[in-house]
C-alpha cells in the first residue's frame, strides 16, 4: 500500500543527484579574468593567440590560473583583481588593431562540470554590480531621418526617369518637391507611389507633397526603438559583456544593464555614442563659400567643422547615403599609411554609391560622421573615378584607437534615432556582495524557522517535510542554473516565497493524515488516504498561484518577470517534492512495517464524545 516500485525510487535518486550536480557550481564563486576577442573576421583566436598571451605573461612575471578558448575568445584566469589589471596591460601591449582585450569575471567552476554545462546562474546587476543606463530615443529625429530618406529616394528616382525638379523643402512632417510642370508631377507620381508605399503622396499644381499618416509615424517610432535595441545588443556583444539586459521601458525609453562590467567608462563611451555615417556632396563654389564665410549660410547647405581642426566644409543638406547601408566596417590604413576605417556598403548601398560617384566625377564628396548629435566632416576627397564595388576608406585626422572605435560603432549598426542618457547608476561589487549576503541569510533563517516549527509540531513527519523542502530548493536552483537564468533580488524573494508555499502542501498532507487517524483508520490506511485526499487541494491551490505567476510573466517586465519566472518554476518543483519526494521518505520509513501501531506526527486531538445520561 505504502511502497513505491523500485524504478520510482531510482528516478527520485537520479533527480536528486542531477539537482545536486547542477546546484554545486553556484558555490564556487567567480574569478577575475582577461578576455581576448577580435572584431575582424579575418583574425581568428587560436593556439597562436594563446602562445602570445603566455609569452606576454611570462615576460611580465605574471602567473595565470589557466586559460581556455570558448565562443571565439580566449579567457585567462587570475588569482585577484590586481594581477588581472597588470595582466591586461601586458597582454594589450602584444596585440594590435583588430583585438579587444577586456576585463571580465568568470565562473570558478571545475572544467569537468563546465563540459557538461553545469554552470552557475548569472547574477543580475543588483547582485553582481555593474552599470545601469536609461536612454531616451529622439522620436522627432527618427521621423526626420525617415523623411530625409524619402527625399533621397525621390531624388534618385527622378534622376533615373530624367525628370528635373527644384530643391526639396522639408516643412514639419512633410517634404515638398517642386516640379517645372504639372505634367512632370503626374508622370512621376505612379512610380513614386510604388516605391514609397508607407508615405502619402498628394499633388498641388506643380508640387508634390510627401507626408506620413498617423499609422506610419507610429510604425516609425516602434521600429526606431527596436532597431536601437538591436544596435545596442551588437555594441554590447563587441564589448564582451555576459548576459546583458537591454529592453524597452515605455514608448521611447530603453534600459541597458551591464552586470559585472568593470570598465564602466569604456561601456558608457560605446553605449552612449550615436555614431552614424552620412555621404553628402561638397560645394566648392567661390560665391557660396564667400557668402558662408560672411556668416550667411546658403539655403540647402550646412557649414560643418572638419576633423583635425581643418577649415570648415560647406556641404549639401541632401543626404545621398547613410550608415543604414553599411554591411561591414573595419579599421584600416589609407594609401598614405594614415589610420582610417574601411567601409563596405550592402547591395543597394553599393548601387547608390556607384551612381553617385559616376555622376559626380571631379567633385568632392564628404563623409560626415554624426556622433552625440555633432556632425563632423571626417574626409572630403575628390571623386576621381566611379567606385562600382561599394568599398571606400574613411580617413582623416584620427588615431588608431579612434579608427577602431569608429569601426566598431559603424559595424554594430547605425541607430534609427539619436538617444540621450537620462539616468545612469553604477553599482559596485561590494554592494552586490552585500545584497547577496542579505538575500542568502533571509532565505536561510526563514528556512531554519520553518524547519524547526515543522519538526516540533509534526515530529517525524515534520522531518520528512523538511527533507522534501530541501529537495525542492535543490531542484529549483538546479533548474535555474541549467537554464542559465539571471538571478536578481526579486528572484531571491521568489525563492523565499516558494519555500513558504511548498511547506503549505506538506501541512495539508500532515493534517489530512491526522484527520484519518482521528476517524479511526489504521496508520497505513491514514498515510495512503492522507496523500490521496490532500493531492486535489494541493493541485487546486497551486494552479491558482501558477495562473497569477503566468500573468506576471506575460504582462510584467524587468524585475517583475524575474520574480515570475522563479515563482512559476518554484510551484512546479514544490508540487513534485512535497508529494512525490516526501511520500518516498514516508514509504521508506513506514512502508515495510506490517504491524504499525502509531505514527510520529505530533499530538492528535480527538474530541470527547458527550454522553447523555437519562435518569428515570
C-alpha positions as CSV (number, residue, x, y, z in Angstrom):
1,X,0.0,0.0,0.0
2,X,2.7,2.5,1.0
3,X,5.6,1.3,-1.1
4,X,7.0,2.7,-4.3
5,X,8.2,0.4,-7.1
6,X,12.0,0.3,-7.5
7,X,12.0,2.4,-10.6
8,X,10.3,5.3,-8.9
9,X,12.9,5.3,-6.1
10,X,15.7,5.2,-8.7
11,X,14.0,8.1,-10.6
12,X,13.9,10.2,-7.4
13,X,17.5,9.4,-6.6
14,X,18.5,10.3,-10.2
15,X,16.8,13.7,-10.0
16,X,18.4,14.4,-6.6
17,X,21.9,13.6,-7.9
18,X,21.2,15.6,-11.1
19,X,19.9,18.5,-9.0
20,X,23.0,18.4,-6.7
21,X,25.3,18.3,-9.7
22,X,23.8,21.5,-11.3
23,X,23.4,23.3,-7.9
24,X,27.0,22.9,-6.8
25,X,28.6,25.3,-9.4
26,X,26.8,28.2,-7.7
27,X,29.1,27.8,-4.6
28,X,32.4,28.1,-6.5
29,X,32.1,31.9,-7.0
30,X,33.8,34.0,-9.7
31,X,37.4,34.6,-10.5
32,X,38.9,37.7,-12.3
33,X,39.9,37.1,-15.9
34,X,41.1,38.9,-19.1
35,X,39.2,38.2,-22.3
36,X,40.9,38.5,-25.7
37,X,38.5,38.6,-28.7
38,X,38.6,40.0,-32.2
39,X,36.5,42.4,-34.2
40,X,37.7,41.2,-37.5
41,X,36.5,38.2,-39.4
42,X,39.9,37.7,-40.9
43,X,41.5,37.2,-37.5
44,X,40.9,34.0,-35.5
45,X,41.6,33.3,-31.9
46,X,43.6,30.1,-31.8
47,X,46.7,28.4,-30.3
48,X,48.9,31.2,-31.7
49,X,46.9,33.7,-29.7
50,X,47.3,31.5,-26.6
51,X,51.1,31.3,-27.1
52,X,51.3,35.0,-27.5
53,X,49.5,35.6,-24.2
54,X,51.7,33.0,-22.4
55,X,54.8,34.8,-23.6
56,X,53.5,38.2,-22.6
57,X,52.6,37.0,-19.1
58,X,56.0,35.2,-18.7
59,X,57.8,38.4,-19.7
60,X,55.8,40.4,-17.1
61,X,56.3,37.7,-14.4
62,X,52.6,37.2,-14.0
63,X,51.1,33.8,-13.0
64,X,47.8,32.9,-14.5
65,X,45.2,30.4,-13.2
66,X,44.6,28.7,-16.5
67,X,43.3,29.8,-19.9
68,X,40.9,28.4,-22.5
69,X,39.2,29.3,-25.8
70,X,35.5,29.5,-25.8
71,X,32.9,31.2,-28.1
72,X,35.6,32.7,-30.3
73,X,37.5,34.3,-27.5
74,X,40.5,33.5,-25.2
75,X,39.8,33.7,-21.5
76,X,42.7,33.9,-19.0
77,X,42.0,33.5,-15.2
78,X,43.9,35.2,-12.5
79,X,44.1,35.0,-8.7
80,X,43.0,38.5,-7.9
81,X,42.0,41.8,-9.5
82,X,45.4,43.4,-9.0
83,X,47.0,40.7,-11.1
84,X,44.2,41.0,-13.5
85,X,44.8,44.7,-14.2
86,X,48.6,44.1,-14.6
87,X,47.9,41.2,-17.0
88,X,45.5,43.3,-19.1
89,X,48.2,45.9,-19.7
90,X,50.8,43.3,-20.5
91,X,48.5,41.4,-22.9
92,X,47.2,44.6,-24.6
93,X,50.8,45.6,-25.4
94,X,51.2,42.4,-27.5
95,X,48.1,42.8,-29.7
96,X,47.5,45.5,-32.3
97,X,44.5,46.5,-34.3
98,X,41.6,44.1,-34.5
99,X,41.8,42.7,-31.0
100,X,39.7,43.6,-27.9
101,X,41.3,43.0,-24.6
102,X,38.7,43.4,-21.8
103,X,38.3,42.7,-18.1
104,X,35.8,40.0,-17.2
105,X,34.7,37.8,-14.4
106,X,34.4,34.1,-15.0
107,X,32.7,31.3,-13.0
108,X,35.3,29.4,-11.0
109,X,33.6,26.1,-11.9
110,X,35.8,23.0,-12.4
111,X,36.4,22.2,-16.0
112,X,34.7,18.8,-15.9
113,X,31.5,20.5,-14.7
114,X,31.7,23.1,-17.4
115,X,32.0,20.4,-20.0
116,X,28.6,19.0,-19.1
117,X,27.1,22.6,-19.0
118,X,26.9,22.5,-15.2
119,X,27.3,26.3,-14.7
120,X,26.2,28.8,-12.1
121,X,23.3,31.1,-12.5
122,X,24.1,34.6,-13.9
123,X,23.8,37.3,-11.3
124,X,21.8,40.4,-12.0
125,X,23.0,44.0,-11.7
126,X,21.8,44.3,-8.1
127,X,23.8,41.2,-7.0
128,X,26.9,41.4,-9.1
129,X,27.4,45.1,-9.6
130,X,27.8,46.9,-12.9
131,X,26.3,49.8,-14.7
132,X,22.7,50.8,-15.5
133,X,21.6,53.2,-18.2
134,X,18.1,54.6,-19.1
135,X,18.2,56.0,-22.6
136,X,15.6,58.1,-24.3
137,X,15.1,57.9,-28.1
138,X,14.6,61.1,-30.0
139,X,11.4,60.3,-31.9
140,X,11.4,63.6,-33.8
141,X,14.8,62.8,-35.2
142,X,13.6,59.3,-36.3
143,X,10.7,60.8,-38.3
144,X,13.1,63.4,-39.7
145,X,15.5,60.7,-40.8
146,X,12.7,58.8,-42.5
147,X,11.6,61.9,-44.4
148,X,15.2,62.6,-45.4
149,X,15.5,59.0,-46.7
150,X,12.2,59.5,-48.7
151,X,13.6,62.7,-50.2
152,X,16.8,60.9,-51.2
153,X,14.8,58.1,-52.8
154,X,12.7,60.6,-54.7
155,X,15.7,62.4,-56.0
156,X,17.4,59.3,-57.2
157,X,14.2,58.0,-58.8
158,X,13.6,61.3,-60.6
159,X,17.2,61.3,-61.8
160,X,16.6,57.8,-63.4
161,X,13.4,59.0,-65.0
162,X,15.2,62.1,-66.3
163,X,12.7,64.4,-64.7
164,X,14.0,67.7,-63.4
165,X,12.8,69.1,-60.0
166,X,13.7,72.0,-57.8
167,X,15.2,72.0,-54.3
168,X,13.1,69.9,-51.9
169,X,11.9,71.6,-48.8
170,X,11.0,69.8,-45.6
171,X,8.2,71.6,-43.8
172,X,7.4,69.9,-40.4
173,X,6.4,66.4,-41.1
174,X,6.1,66.8,-44.9
175,X,8.5,67.1,-47.8
176,X,7.6,69.4,-50.7
177,X,9.1,68.6,-54.2
178,X,8.7,71.4,-56.8
179,X,8.5,70.4,-60.5
180,X,8.8,72.6,-63.6
181,X,5.4,71.5,-64.9
182,X,2.3,69.8,-63.6
183,X,2.7,67.1,-66.3
184,X,6.0,66.0,-64.7
185,X,4.3,65.5,-61.4
186,X,1.6,63.2,-63.0
187,X,4.3,61.4,-64.9
188,X,6.4,60.7,-61.7
189,X,3.6,60.1,-59.3
190,X,2.8,56.4,-60.1
191,X,6.4,55.3,-59.8
192,X,7.0,57.2,-56.6
193,X,3.8,55.8,-55.1
194,X,5.1,52.3,-55.9
195,X,8.5,53.0,-54.3
196,X,7.1,54.8,-51.2
197,X,4.1,52.6,-50.0
198,X,4.1,53.9,-46.4
199,X,4.1,57.6,-47.4
200,X,1.1,59.7,-48.5
201,X,1.7,61.5,-51.8
202,X,-0.5,64.4,-52.8
203,X,-0.2,66.9,-55.7
204,X,-0.7,70.7,-55.5
205,X,-0.3,72.1,-59.0
206,X,3.3,71.6,-60.0
207,X,4.3,70.5,-56.5
208,X,4.4,67.0,-54.9
209,X,3.8,66.8,-51.1
210,X,5.1,63.8,-49.2
211,X,3.6,63.2,-45.8
212,X,3.2,60.5,-43.2
213,X,0.0,59.1,-41.8
214,X,-0.5,58.6,-38.1
215,X,-0.1,54.8,-38.6
216,X,3.1,55.3,-40.5
217,X,4.6,57.6,-37.8
218,X,3.6,55.1,-35.1
219,X,5.3,52.3,-37.1
220,X,8.4,54.5,-37.4
221,X,8.6,55.1,-33.7
222,X,8.1,51.4,-32.9
223,X,10.8,50.4,-35.5
224,X,13.2,53.1,-34.1
225,X,13.1,51.6,-30.6
226,X,13.5,48.0,-32.0
227,X,16.4,49.0,-34.3
228,X,18.2,50.9,-31.5
229,X,17.8,47.9,-29.1
230,X,19.3,45.6,-31.8
231,X,22.2,48.0,-32.4
232,X,22.9,48.3,-28.6
233,X,22.9,44.5,-28.5
234,X,25.6,44.4,-31.2
235,X,27.7,47.0,-29.4
236,X,27.5,45.2,-26.1
237,X,28.5,42.0,-27.8
238,X,31.5,43.7,-29.1
239,X,32.4,44.6,-25.5
240,X,32.2,41.0,-24.4
241,X,29.6,41.6,-21.7
242,X,28.0,38.4,-20.4
243,X,24.1,38.3,-20.1
244,X,23.4,42.0,-20.7
245,X,19.8,43.2,-20.2
246,X,18.6,45.5,-23.0
247,X,14.9,46.1,-23.1
248,X,12.2,48.6,-23.9
249,X,10.8,50.6,-21.0
250,X,7.8,52.7,-22.1
251,X,7.2,54.1,-25.5
252,X,10.6,55.8,-26.1
253,X,13.0,54.6,-23.5
254,X,15.5,51.7,-23.4
255,X,17.0,50.2,-20.3
256,X,20.6,48.9,-20.5
257,X,22.1,46.9,-17.7
258,X,25.6,45.5,-17.9
259,X,26.3,43.2,-14.9
260,X,29.9,42.6,-14.0
261,X,31.3,45.4,-16.1
262,X,34.5,46.7,-14.5
263,X,35.5,49.3,-17.1
264,X,32.3,51.5,-16.8
265,X,33.8,54.5,-18.6
266,X,34.5,52.4,-21.7
267,X,31.0,51.0,-21.6
268,X,29.4,54.4,-21.3
269,X,31.5,55.7,-24.2
270,X,30.5,52.9,-26.5
271,X,26.8,52.6,-25.4
272,X,26.2,56.4,-25.2
273,X,27.7,57.3,-28.6
274,X,25.4,57.6,-31.6
275,X,27.8,57.5,-34.5
276,X,26.1,57.4,-37.9
277,X,27.6,58.0,-41.3
278,X,26.2,60.2,-44.0
279,X,27.5,60.8,-47.5
280,X,26.9,64.3,-48.8
281,X,28.2,66.4,-51.7
282,X,30.5,69.3,-51.1
283,X,30.1,72.8,-52.7
284,X,33.4,74.5,-53.8
285,X,31.6,77.4,-55.5
286,X,33.6,80.5,-54.5
287,X,30.5,82.7,-54.3
288,X,28.8,80.3,-51.9
289,X,31.9,79.9,-49.9
290,X,32.4,83.6,-49.5
291,X,28.7,84.0,-48.5
292,X,29.2,81.3,-45.9
293,X,32.4,82.9,-44.6
294,X,30.5,86.2,-44.1
295,X,28.0,84.3,-41.7
296,X,25.2,83.8,-44.2
297,X,24.8,80.1,-44.9
298,X,23.3,79.5,-48.4
299,X,19.9,77.8,-48.5
300,X,20.2,74.0,-48.6
301,X,23.7,73.9,-47.3
302,X,25.5,73.4,-43.9
303,X,28.9,74.6,-42.8
304,X,30.4,71.7,-40.9
305,X,33.7,71.5,-39.0
306,X,36.4,69.3,-40.4
307,X,38.3,66.7,-38.4
308,X,41.8,67.7,-37.1
309,X,41.0,71.4,-36.8
310,X,40.8,71.8,-40.6
311,X,38.8,74.5,-42.3
312,X,35.0,74.2,-42.3
313,X,33.4,72.5,-45.2
314,X,30.3,73.6,-47.0
315,X,28.2,70.5,-47.6
316,X,24.8,70.0,-49.1
317,X,22.0,69.1,-46.7
318,X,20.8,66.4,-49.0
319,X,21.9,63.0,-47.7
320,X,22.9,60.7,-50.6
321,X,23.7,57.7,-48.5
322,X,23.5,56.7,-44.8
323,X,25.0,54.2,-42.4
324,X,22.0,52.0,-42.7
325,X,23.5,50.7,-45.9
326,X,26.8,49.7,-44.3
327,X,27.4,45.9,-44.2
328,X,30.9,46.0,-42.7
329,X,33.4,48.4,-41.3
330,X,37.0,47.6,-40.2
331,X,39.9,49.7,-39.0
332,X,42.4,50.1,-41.8
333,X,45.0,52.4,-43.3
334,X,44.7,54.6,-46.4
335,X,47.2,54.7,-49.2
336,X,49.3,57.2,-47.3
337,X,49.5,55.0,-44.2
338,X,47.1,57.0,-42.1
339,X,44.6,55.2,-39.8
340,X,41.1,55.0,-41.2
341,X,38.0,52.9,-41.5
342,X,37.4,50.6,-44.4
343,X,33.6,50.8,-45.2
344,X,31.7,48.2,-47.3
345,X,28.2,49.0,-48.4
346,X,25.4,46.5,-48.9
347,X,23.8,45.7,-52.3
348,X,21.5,48.8,-52.5
349,X,24.1,51.0,-50.9
350,X,26.8,49.9,-53.4
351,X,24.4,50.7,-56.3
352,X,23.7,54.1,-54.9
353,X,27.4,54.8,-54.2
354,X,28.3,53.7,-57.7
355,X,25.7,56.1,-59.3
356,X,26.8,58.9,-57.0
357,X,30.5,58.6,-57.9
358,X,29.7,58.1,-61.6
359,X,27.6,61.2,-61.9
360,X,29.9,63.4,-59.8
361,X,33.4,62.8,-61.2
362,X,35.7,65.7,-60.4
363,X,33.6,66.9,-57.4
364,X,34.2,66.5,-53.7
365,X,32.2,64.0,-51.6
366,X,32.1,64.5,-47.8
367,X,32.0,61.6,-45.3
368,X,30.1,63.1,-42.4
369,X,30.2,61.3,-39.1
370,X,27.5,62.3,-36.6
371,X,28.4,61.4,-33.0
372,X,26.4,62.6,-29.9
373,X,24.4,65.0,-32.2
374,X,27.5,66.7,-33.5
375,X,28.3,66.4,-37.2
376,X,31.9,66.5,-38.4
377,X,33.4,66.0,-41.9
378,X,35.9,63.2,-41.5
379,X,37.2,63.4,-45.0
380,X,36.1,65.1,-48.3
381,X,38.0,63.5,-51.1
382,X,37.7,64.4,-54.8
383,X,35.9,61.7,-56.9
384,X,38.5,60.8,-59.5
385,X,36.6,57.9,-61.0
386,X,33.5,55.8,-60.4
387,X,33.6,53.3,-57.5
388,X,31.5,50.3,-58.6
389,X,32.4,47.8,-55.8
390,X,30.8,49.7,-52.9
391,X,34.0,49.9,-50.9
392,X,35.8,53.0,-49.6
393,X,38.2,54.2,-46.8
394,X,37.2,57.0,-44.5
395,X,40.4,58.6,-43.3
396,X,41.3,61.8,-41.7
397,X,43.0,63.2,-38.6
398,X,42.1,60.1,-36.4
399,X,44.3,57.9,-34.3
400,X,44.4,54.1,-34.5
401,X,42.2,53.9,-31.3
402,X,39.7,56.3,-32.8
403,X,39.5,54.4,-36.0
404,X,39.0,51.2,-34.1
405,X,36.1,52.7,-32.0
406,X,34.5,54.3,-35.1
407,X,34.7,51.0,-37.0
408,X,33.0,49.2,-34.0
409,X,30.2,51.7,-33.9
410,X,29.6,51.6,-37.7
411,X,29.8,47.9,-37.8
412,X,27.4,47.4,-35.0
413,X,24.8,49.3,-37.0
414,X,23.6,52.8,-37.1
415,X,20.9,54.0,-34.7
416,X,17.5,54.7,-36.1
417,X,17.4,57.9,-34.0
418,X,19.8,59.6,-31.5
419,X,19.5,58.7,-27.9
420,X,20.5,60.5,-24.7
421,X,21.3,59.0,-21.3
422,X,18.7,60.3,-18.9
423,X,19.7,58.1,-16.0
424,X,22.9,56.4,-15.0
425,X,23.6,54.2,-12.0
426,X,26.8,52.4,-11.1
427,X,26.6,49.6,-8.6
428,X,29.9,48.5,-7.1
429,X,30.8,44.8,-6.5
430,X,30.8,45.4,-2.7
431,X,27.2,46.4,-2.7
432,X,26.3,43.4,-4.9
433,X,28.0,41.1,-2.3
434,X,26.1,42.8,0.5
435,X,22.8,42.2,-1.4
436,X,23.7,38.5,-1.9
437,X,24.6,38.1,1.8
438,X,21.3,39.7,2.9
439,X,19.2,37.7,0.5
440,X,21.0,34.4,1.4
441,X,20.6,35.0,5.2
442,X,17.0,36.0,4.9
443,X,16.2,32.8,2.9
444,X,18.4,30.7,5.3
445,X,16.8,31.9,8.5
446,X,13.4,31.7,7.0
447,X,14.1,28.1,6.1
448,X,15.5,27.3,9.6
449,X,12.5,28.8,11.4
450,X,10.1,26.8,9.2
451,X,12.1,23.6,9.7
452,X,12.1,24.0,13.5
453,X,8.4,24.6,13.6
454,X,7.6,21.6,11.3
455,X,9.9,19.2,13.3
456,X,8.5,20.3,16.7
457,X,4.9,20.3,15.6
458,X,4.8,17.2,13.4
459,X,7.7,15.2,14.8
460,X,8.9,12.6,12.3
461,X,6.6,13.7,9.6
462,X,8.0,17.2,10.1
463,X,11.4,15.8,9.4
464,X,10.1,14.3,6.2
465,X,8.6,17.7,5.2
466,X,11.9,19.5,5.9
467,X,13.7,16.9,3.7
468,X,11.2,17.4,0.9
469,X,11.6,21.2,1.3
470,X,15.3,20.9,1.0
471,X,14.9,18.8,-2.2
472,X,12.5,21.5,-3.5
473,X,15.1,24.2,-3.0
474,X,17.8,21.9,-4.6
475,X,15.6,21.3,-7.7
476,X,14.7,25.0,-8.1
477,X,18.3,26.2,-8.0
478,X,19.4,23.4,-10.3
479,X,16.7,24.3,-12.9
480,X,17.6,28.0,-12.8
481,X,21.3,27.1,-13.2
482,X,20.6,24.7,-16.1
483,X,18.6,27.3,-17.9
484,X,21.3,29.9,-17.2
485,X,18.8,32.2,-15.7
486,X,19.7,35.6,-14.3
487,X,19.2,35.8,-10.6
488,X,18.2,39.2,-9.0
489,X,16.9,40.3,-5.7
490,X,13.3,39.8,-6.8
491,X,14.3,36.3,-7.7
492,X,15.7,35.7,-4.2
493,X,12.4,37.0,-2.8
494,X,10.5,34.5,-5.1
495,X,12.7,31.6,-3.7
496,X,11.8,32.6,-0.1
497,X,8.1,32.7,-1.1
498,X,8.4,29.3,-2.8
499,X,9.7,27.8,0.5
500,X,6.6,29.1,2.3
501,X,4.2,27.8,-0.4
502,X,5.9,24.5,-0.6
503,X,5.7,23.8,3.1
504,X,2.0,24.6,2.9
505,X,1.5,21.5,0.8
506,X,3.1,19.3,3.5
507,X,1.0,20.9,6.2
508,X,-2.1,19.9,4.2
509,X,-0.9,16.3,3.8
510,X,0.0,16.0,7.5
511,X,-3.3,17.4,8.7
512,X,-5.2,15.0,6.4
513,X,-3.2,12.1,7.8
514,X,-4.1,13.3,11.3
515,X,-7.8,13.5,10.3
516,X,-7.8,10.0,9.0
517,X,-6.3,8.8,12.3
518,X,-9.0,10.6,14.3
519,X,-11.6,8.8,12.2
520,X,-10.1,5.5,13.5
521,X,-8.2,4.4,10.3
522,X,-5.1,2.3,10.7
523,X,-1.8,4.2,10.3
524,X,-1.0,2.6,6.9
525,X,-4.5,3.5,5.7
526,X,-4.2,7.0,7.1
527,X,-1.0,7.6,5.2
528,X,-2.4,6.4,1.9
529,X,-5.7,8.3,2.3
530,X,-4.0,11.4,3.6
531,X,-1.8,11.8,0.5
532,X,-4.6,10.9,-1.9
533,X,-7.1,13.4,-0.4
534,X,-4.7,16.2,0.0
535,X,-3.5,15.9,-3.6
536,X,-6.6,17.5,-5.0
537,X,-6.4,20.5,-2.7
538,X,-2.7,20.9,-3.4
539,X,-3.3,20.9,-7.2
540,X,-6.2,23.5,-6.9
541,X,-4.2,25.9,-4.7
542,X,-1.0,25.7,-6.8
543,X,-2.8,26.1,-10.1
544,X,-4.4,29.4,-9.0
545,X,-0.9,30.6,-7.9
546,X,0.5,29.4,-11.2
547,X,-2.1,31.4,-13.1
548,X,-1.1,34.5,-11.2
549,X,2.6,33.8,-11.9
550,X,1.9,33.3,-15.6
551,X,0.0,36.6,-15.7
552,X,3.1,38.4,-14.2
553,X,5.3,36.7,-16.7
554,X,3.2,37.8,-19.7
555,X,2.4,41.3,-18.7
556,X,5.3,42.2,-16.4
557,X,8.8,43.4,-17.3
558,X,12.2,43.7,-15.8
559,X,12.3,42.6,-12.1
560,X,8.6,41.5,-12.2
561,X,9.4,39.0,-14.9
562,X,12.4,37.7,-13.0
563,X,10.2,37.2,-9.9
564,X,7.5,35.5,-12.0
565,X,10.0,33.0,-13.6
566,X,11.3,31.8,-10.3
567,X,7.7,31.8,-8.8
568,X,6.3,29.6,-11.6
569,X,9.3,27.2,-11.5
570,X,9.0,27.0,-7.7
571,X,5.4,26.0,-7.9
572,X,6.2,23.1,-10.2
573,X,9.1,21.9,-8.1
574,X,7.2,22.2,-4.9
575,X,4.3,20.0,-6.2
576,X,6.9,17.3,-7.1
577,X,8.9,17.5,-3.9
578,X,6.0,17.9,-1.4
579,X,4.0,15.0,-2.8
580,X,6.3,12.5,-4.6
581,X,9.6,13.1,-2.7
582,X,8.1,13.3,0.8
583,X,5.9,10.2,0.1
584,X,9.2,8.4,-0.8
585,X,10.7,9.2,2.6
586,X,7.5,8.2,4.4
587,X,7.3,4.9,2.4
588,X,10.9,4.1,3.2
589,X,10.4,4.7,6.9
590,X,6.9,3.2,7.5
591,X,6.0,1.3,4.3
592,X,7.6,-2.1,5.3
593,X,6.1,-2.1,8.8
594,X,3.1,-4.5,8.7
595,X,2.1,-4.2,12.3
596,X,2.3,-0.4,12.5
597,X,0.5,0.9,15.6
598,X,1.3,4.6,15.8
599,X,2.7,7.4,13.6
600,X,5.1,10.1,14.8
601,X,3.0,13.0,13.6
602,X,2.6,15.1,16.7
603,X,-0.4,15.3,19.1
604,X,-3.7,14.2,17.6
605,X,-6.6,16.0,19.2
606,X,-9.7,13.7,19.4
607,X,-12.8,15.4,20.8
608,X,-14.5,13.6,23.6
609,X,-18.0,12.2,22.8
610,X,-20.5,13.7,25.1
611,X,-22.7,11.1,26.8
612,X,-26.1,11.9,28.0
613,X,-27.4,10.1,31.0
614,X,-31.1,9.9,31.2
615,X,-32.4,9.4,34.7
616,X,-35.6,7.6,35.1
